[in-house]
Amino acid sequence: MTGPERDEFDRLIEREIADTVPAQAVVDEVNPWHEPIDRVAWGLALTSITLNFFYLDYLLPALSVVLQYLGFRALRRNGAAFRLAWAISIVRLAWVGTVVVLSATPWLLIGDLDIALGLTSMIIQIIQLLALRAGLWQVCRTAGMEPQSDPLKAAVCWEGVIFILAFSPLAHSWLAGIPMIIAFVCIVRALFRLGEALGPAGYCFTAAPVRLGAGTVKLVYLGGCLLLVLAACVFVNHPRLDAAPMEEHGEIEIRQQLAGLSLPDEVLTDLTDEDVRALDGASHVACCAEMIVFERYYDRVTLCDQTNAPERAPVEPEIPPGKDTMIASTYYIELPDYQMAMLNYFTWEQGSAYWGDAFSAYDDSDYGYKLLSGRLVFDKQGQTYIAPMPNLSSSTVTVDSFFGTQASDQISGSITYPFGAENPRGYVLYVMQLDEERTYGGTGINYYHPSHPVRIPYSPPRERSHDWRDRRLVQHDSNFNTARGREAGY
């Protein structure tokens, strides 16, 4: 074939393939920078997005760091700066995974140290971006290319401005938020274009060997985080009880005295001798009881109210099939020296508490109250066991209610029984100090009953039992009157 013939043949081939669009796999093979740079860009975009629903505030950061790891894993053989960014991506994998898992536990650091850790995370990300920028500039110099833009420099500046705004009066202002969002979108779009612009430098790319594919890495990391979160939720929300067989009862005389005031035998059987001694000298007992059915829209049925309707006979509860049902009873036990003992007693007629049920009791005292005890009682294999109530505490808390935010002195704790426990029940006992002129009052207890252990972020019992918007929270309110009130006809 002569020279003119070869030229004519080349022109023929050019005309034939001029309109042919190559497959994306071919393009990526010609431009190996495209895919890793896109993964890094997606990782940066997801890291900077905060969506507080459907657990996206935990899923998106985890997905972002694994995408950045995959991007830098592919680039690590192309220079020291890329290797530094890859090493940082491994640190961030461990960092984010640890934070996600600890979010399901009470051990995640908060306060000033939490702010310091957040600042450290931002600094690490900035160093990673600077390392990526240095690596790309080195690639451009090697390929003899002139960078058309510098989005990584803009990304670092954007991170710095975000840090400054976080500690400024404009932290929650749309005046600063809208421009920062627009700038962020422009930076991310420029990052995606950066991978395409490096096409002419494809011959400079050194592929790094990998053992696990990208899909496998994402599945292992995200699946591992999920399994660890579930394990943490189960461990934290199903605490091991320090249960012991119930000892033989003493204080027979005081128990007989309380039985004569109509405190039920099944309640007296569960009280320890120490708690019974605290009720010595009681002069009056009144009960208010409700059946509480836990479902999407909970139901309550008043069984007896010896304060407001003492003449009405108690109602026999009708337990609905298939529903977790609890009988919540409040016993007002009047003591000498203007004291009123509060015994919040609860029994599970159907179902049980396995996943960190929580409660908070609020008083109506004039001079404060004294928390005596909180105990869980259950039967197993013919033996009755008793255990201290987990997380029982008495403190001043800030409560968000329908009427606004207010401070309140409350008793709180969590309730969880071992699997296989029969006839689960328990009680909280405290004594209020009243004024001698007091005639009546009211107390109550908030009860939170979850159906599963998954709760992220973790919240302590006192917080779980304060969110009145949560449909898993019910209230058992009741009233009392004193001897002076009864004499006056209340």
Secondary structure, 3 states (H helix, E strand, C coil): CCHHHHHHHHHHHHHHHCCCCCCHHHHHHHCCCHHHHHHHHHHHHHHCCCCCCCCHHHHHHHHHHHHHHHHHHHHHHHCHHHHHHHHHHHHHHHHHHHHHHHCCCCCCCCCHHHHHHHHHHHHHHHHHHHHHHHHHHHHHHHHCCCCCCCHHHHHHHHHHHHHHHHCCCCCCCHHHHHHHHHHHHHHHHHHHHHHHHCHHHHHHCCCCCCCCCHHHHHHHHHHHHHHHHHHHHHHHHCCCCCCEECCCCCCHHHHHHHHHCCCCHHHHHHCCHHHHHCCCCCCEEEEEEEEEEECCCCEEEEEEECCCCCCCCCCCCCCCCCCEEEEEEEEEEEECCCEEEEEEEEEEEECCCCCCEEEEEECCCCCCEEEEEEEEEEEECCEEEEEECCCCEEEEEEEEECCEEEEEEEEEEEECCCCCCEEEEEEEEEEEECCCCCCEEEEEEEEECCCCCCCCCCCCHHHHCCCCCCCCEEEEEEEEECHHHHHCCC
